[in-house]
């Protein structure tokens, strides 16, 4: 079987080294939380600069919820990460 390029499907690739910096977020109620945590660990072990945010009480796709406090915090965090990355 051919190795999957980490650029095509990072979560399935065996080697994540060389991927660009990553901003990740998940909620404590997200069904994918454990997978997200493991992927973040793999990125960190591979030397990829990784910023992980876990939002208490948030469910999958919470960032689409308009007026929730947790969504506002996510927007602040993600925009701050974007600003930092653009200054590199």
PyMOL commands that set and color helices and strands:
alter all, ss='L'
color gray80, all
select helices_A, chain A and resi 10-12+33-45+62-64+69-86
alter helices_A, ss='H'
color red, helices_A
select strands_A, chain A and resi 22-27+50-55
alter strands_A, ss='S'
color yellow, strands_A
deselect
rebuild
show_as cartoon
